[in-house]
């Protein structure tokens, strides 16, 4: 190990040591256990912030699962979504002036000195440019150098553990680490993020209830991204969202439909769905933010995944097992009967077990008992991470929610889009310019669900829903009241003023 890497290793150990000590103390019978846990959680969050990009992102992924973490840890790690230590304005200003070759006061009518949001890689400030409200996102200094050091250290440590242990799992871990490293590097390329934002805006244009902010191309560089400002409340702000959306369960269906559509119909998807990247607008639409992590799927993988999903929805276990082999989710030398028994048990656990912690533990025990070697192919690493994060977002409204047991409606909607050829005819259907916005707002005003415009399946179901909606809502209120959260979730730093509409929209 080089001197540079060794110094970084020592730094990581030194920064994490206060957390480990506080964590051990939290188990001692001294004073208030809650206070000791809160102290340990705060030390962990501070350590991750201090260690930088890779560690902050790990904290963000873990912190999404508010239903599996003790409350103090959930509250502290939630702050990592966008409340990371900001770069001060006296460093921001010269950086942007070098990028643009102009003084900020000459370029912008207003540039807010306080950041709107601060993340692991980038920082966002609100500004006014040519009368438009926009946001300016820039790459933090020394980002690429820190990424190089941390991933090299992770690779070396995983390689050493692989040689010592002799177990094949470390090979899988190294593959996943490589995939995440590539994702981080792409996230640090703001020119690529601009291309992702443009393409996702095009792909999702037929969805009237989805907003992808427009890029301000004149202000974009490889290290700076400028977008239109979108005003709304965070999806994690449960109280504010409930004032806009009468039935949050429909909002969860919309999220699943949206992501299933991107993955199964387009093979091109927004791969960072943590709560900070969703806004609910005052008119009930859903806005996507942060396009640094966008992934693609090969046609063969997408077809195999679609077949597996169809089989799972129909309860065809043998076809599901075949899908696992086609996708490389099971070691190819595993006997079919052994794999079938393990997959069936895991599926049953996910359907029947509503407590998330118990479900995760039960799945782990089932995998261990089965002795089946489950794998995570490189091109599916982000897709599985995405499922975990979506479940975390859903847990704000329905603790224990999971894609297998509760996401069927959204997945089925995406499959209907695939069958009806929505993706192939997207360009022919899309209105142009102002007409697109007008059509979108008419559909929202009429209570349109998250379904691409002009779909015959959508028109049929919308007609039936319009007829049955009053009856269904009445039965809902009598038989199955909305599931709420047991406690208020930690607030996140706002990216807007949180304005909400005076009337509710259907989710």
N, C-alpha and C positions, 0 to 999 in steps of 0.2 A: 504494500500500500504506500502510495506516495505521501510525502510530507503534507501536501495540500489536503489530501483526502483524510489523512489521520487527524489533522487539526479540525476538520469539519466533524469527524466522528466524535472527537473530544467535546466540541461545542454542543453537539446534539445531546450527548450524555449529561453535560453540565446543565444545560437548559431544562432537560426533562427531570433531573434529579429532585428539584423541589416538589414537583407533582408526585413522584413516586413516594417520597417521604410523607407528603400530606395524605396520599391515598392509604398508606399503611396506618397512619395515625387515625384515619376515619373509622377503622375497625376496633379501636381501643375504647373501653368503657369509661371515657373521660368527657364530662359535660354533655353538650347537645350533639347528638349524632348528625342531625340535619345541618348544623353549623359547620361541623367538620367536613361533611360531604360537600357543602357549598364552597368551602375553602379549597378542597382538592379539585373541584370542577373549575374554579376560577384559575388555579395554578395551571391546569391542563390547557385551558383556552389561551392564557397568556404565553405559555411555552410554544404552542402551535403557531401563534401569531409571530413570535420572535424568530422561529426557525424558518418561516417563509413558505413559499409557494406550495411545494409538495405536501408539507405537513398541514397547511391550512386546508388544502383540497381534501385530504383524508378526513380532517375534522368536519368538513362540510358534508361529506358523504355519510359519515357515521351519525352526525347530528341531525340529519333528516329523519332518522327513525326515532321520533319522539315517543313512540309507543313501546320501544324496547329499552329505553335509557331511564335511569333514575332522574327525577325532575330537575335536580341541580345541574346535572350534566347536560340534559336537554336544553335548559335555559341558556347555559354558557355557550355550548356549541352552536346554538341557533344564531348567536351573535356573529359567528364567522361567516354567515351567508353574505353579508356585505358591510359588516361593521369592523373590518380589519383596520389596523392603524393606517391613517392616510399619509400620503406624501404631502408635506406642507406647501403652501402656495408659492413661497419664495423659491422652491425648486421646480414647481410646475410651470411657472411663468417663463423662465428662460428656456426650458425644454421645448415648450410649444412654440416659442418665438423662433428657435432654431429650426424647428420642423417647417414652419410656415414662411420663414424669412421676413416676417413682419411683426411689428409691435401689436400685442393683443388688443390694445385700446383702439387701434386703427382698423382691426379686422372685425371685432365684435362690438355691437352696441352695448352689450353687458356680458360680463363673464364672472359668474359667482365664485368667490374665493373658497368657500366651503364646499367640499365634495358632496355630490348627491349620493354616491355609493362608492365603497372601496372594497375591492375583491382581492383575491390572491395574486392575480397577474395585472389587472388593470384598475384604473381609477376613473370615475365619471364626474364631470362637472356640468351644471346647467348653464346655458348661455342664450343670448339673443343675437341672431344673425339675419340681416336684411328683413327685420320685422318678424322673423319666425322663431318660435321657441324650439331649441334644439338641445341635445346633449353631446358632449365631447368626451370621448373615452380614449385614454392613452396608456401605453405600455410602461409599467414601472421601471425605473432604472435598475440595471444589474440583473434583470429577470433571467435572461438566457444563460448567463454565467452560473447562477445559482441552480438552475435546472440541470445543467451539465454536471455539476458537482454532486448533487443529491442522487441523481439516477445512476451515476457511475458508482457511488458508494453502495446503493441498494443492490446493483448488479453484482458487485464484488462480494457483498455479504451473503446474498442468496446463492451465489456460485460456491462459496466456501461451505455453506450449510448443506448444499447438495452433495458435495464431495464427502463431507463428514458423515451425513446420515445415510446416503446411498438410496434414499427414497425418491421415486419419480415425481412426486408432487412439486419438488423445487423446480423441475423443468417446466411444469405448467405455470408456476409462479413467475418464472423468468419471462415466459411468453407473454403473460398478462402485463408484466411490468414494461416490456417493450412496447406493447400496444398503448399503454397509458402515457409512456414517454412521448410517443409519436403524437398522441392527442394533445399533450401539453404544448409541444412545439408548434402544432398547428394553432392552438389557442393563442399563442404569443405572436402569431402572424396576423396582424390586423387587416392586411390586404386580403388574406384568405377569409377572415370573418366578414369583411364587406361583401365578398362574392357569395358567401353562405347566406347572408341576410337578403341579398337580391334574389337568389334562387328560391329560398324559402318563401319569400313574399310572392313570387310567381306561382310556386307550387300550391300555396294555400290561398291564393286569390279567390277560388270558388267558394271558400268557406266564409259565409257572411258573419259568423260569430268569432272570427279569429283576426287579430291585428298583428302584423309584422311591421315594425317601424320602417319608414322609408329612409334610405341612406342619403346623406348630403355629399355627393361625390366630390364636389369642389373642395371640401375640407378634409377629405380622407387621404391618408398617407400609409405606408407600411407599418407605422407605429402609432397612428391616430385614426380613430373611427368617429365620424359624426353622423348622428341620426336625429330624426324628428323626435320631439319630446312627446311622450304618451302619459296622460294623466289618469291615475286609477289607484286602487288600494291593493295591497299585497294579498295574495291568496291565503297567506297564513294569518291575516287579520280576520279571524272568524266572525267577529261581531259586525264589522263593516261589510263583509261579503254577504252575510245573512240579511242585511238591510237592502241589498241589491237583488240577490238571488233567493227566491222563495224556497226552492228545493235544492239544496246543495248536492244531494245525491245525483241530480241530473248534471251538475257541473263535473262530477267525477266521471260520469259516462262520457261527457264531452271530451275530457282529457284523454281517456282511453281510446276513444274513437279517433281523435286527432293523431295520437302517436301510432296507433295500429295502422292508420291510413298512410302515414309517412313511411313506416317500415315495410308494410306488405304491398302497398300500391306503388310507392315511389322508390323504395330502397334508399332513401335519403332522409335522414332524420336529425332533429335537434336533440343532442345527446346529453344535455345538462339540465334536467328538469328539477332543480332544487327550488324551494319555495320562493326564493328571491328573484327567480326568473319568470314569474307569472304575475300579471296584474289583472284584476277584474275591473273593467271600466264602468263608469256610471250608468251606461245603457245596457250593461250585462254582457258585453263582449269580453273575450279573453285575449290578452296581449302576451306575446312571447318576447322575452328579452335575452340578450347575451347569446351570440351565435359563434362563439369561439370553438365550441365542441359540436361539430356536426359530422356524422358518420354515414358511410355508404355500405350497402350490402350487395354482393354479387348476385346476379340473376338466379344462379343455381341455388344459392343459400336462401334467397327470398322465396323461391318456389317450394323448397323443402320445408321452410318455416311455415308457409301458408298451408301446406298440406297437413303439417303437424297440428296447427291451430284448428283447422277444420275437423280433424279427427278427434281432437280433445273436446270440442264443443258437442260433437255427436256421441261422445262416449265410446269410441272405437279404440279400445286399448291396444290391440295388435298393430293398428296403423300408427298410433302414437309411439309405440316402441320402435317401429321401423323408422319413424321420423328421427328419433334419437340417434339411431345408427347413421342415417343419411347426413345428419348435421354434425356428426363427430362428437356428440355429447356423451357417448358411452364408448369405452375402449372396444375396438373391433373384435377382439378375441373373447369377449364376454358371452357366455351362453345365453341364448334368447330367453329361455325360461327364467333364468336368474334375473336378467334385466327386466323382464315383464313383471315379475313379482315385486321388485323394488320400485319401479315406476308407478305401478298401481297403488302400492301402499303410500307413496309420497303424494300422489294425486288425491287419495282419500283423506290424508291428513290435512292438505290445503283446503279441501272443501268443508270438512267437518270441524276443524279447529279454528275458532274465532279469536282466541287469545294469541297475539303475535309472538310473545316470548315463548309460550308453550309450543306454538306451531314450529318455530325455528328449531327449538330443542328436539322436538319429536322427529322432524325431518333429518336432523343430524344423526339421531340415534338409529333411524331406519336405514340411512346410507351406510352407517358403520356396521349394522347387523347384516346387511345384504352382501357386503364385501364386493360390491360392484364398483368399478373404477369409473366415476363420472368425470368428464373432461369439460373444459371451457375453451372452445375454439377461439382463435384470435379475433376473427371477424364478428363474433357474438359477445365479446367481453363487454362492450358498451351497452349492448341491448339488454343484458342481464342486470347491469348496473342501473340502467334506466328503469327497469321494472321495480327494483328496490326503492329508487328515489320516488317514483310515482306512488308507490304504496305509502311512503313516508308523508307525501303531500296529502294523500287521502286520509291519513290517520288524524289530521286536524279536525275532520268532520265525522269520521266513522272509525273509531279505534278497532283494529283487527282487520280492516279492509284489505283484501288481497286480490290480485289480478285474476287468479284461477277461479275463486269462488264468487267474486263480485263484479268482475270486469267484463262479463260475457256480452252485455248489451252493446258496449262500445266496440268490442272486437267484431261482433256480428255485423254491426253497421259498416265497418271497414271492409269486411268480406263482401257485403252487398255492393259496396262501391266498386270493388274489384271485379265482381261478376258483371255488373252493368257497364263496365268499360269507362268509368268516370275518369280515371287517370289518363287514358288514351285520348279522350275527347276534350280534355281540359282547355286547351288553347282555343278550340273552336267555340266553346261556350262563354269564354270570359268577356264581359263587357269591357269597354275601353274608357280610360280617363275618368271624368266625373261621373259618367253613367255607372261605373262599377261601384263607386261609393254610394250613389243613390239607390242602386239595386240592393246593395248590402244593407243599408239602413231600413229599407222597406221590409226586407225579410226579418230583420231583428224586431222591428215594430210589430210585425204580425206574429211574433212568437216562434220564429223558425228555429228548429233544432240544428245541431252541428252536423249538417249534411251538405255536400256540395250542391250548388244550385243546379236546377234543370234535371236532376236525377229522377227518373220515373218511379223508382222505389221510394224516394223521399216524398214525392207528391202523394203517392198512395197512403203512406204511413201518416203523413201530416193531416190528410183528410180524416182518417180514422181517429187520430189523436184529437183533432179539433172537436169531433163529435163526442168522444168519450172523456175528454179532459175534465169537465165538471164532475162527472160521476167518479172518475178515478181519484181526483183530489179529495172529494168528500169521503170516499172509502179509506183513503190514506190517513186522513185526519182522525177517523174513528178507530181504525184497526192497527195502524203502525206509525205512531208519531215519529217525527224526525229524530235521529240519534244525534245528540250533541256531545260536546267535549265536557269532561268532568271538571276541568279547570281551565282557566284562561291561559292560552299559549303565550310564550314570551314575545314581546313586540320586536319587530325588526326595524332597522333604520329606514325611513320612508324614501321613496324615489319620486313621490309626488305629494301634493297637499292632501291626498286622501279624500277628495271630494266624492260624494256618492249621490246617486239619483234619488229623488224623493219617493219614487215608486219602485216596486220590485219587478224584476224580469225573471221569467222562468229560466232555470239553469240549463 
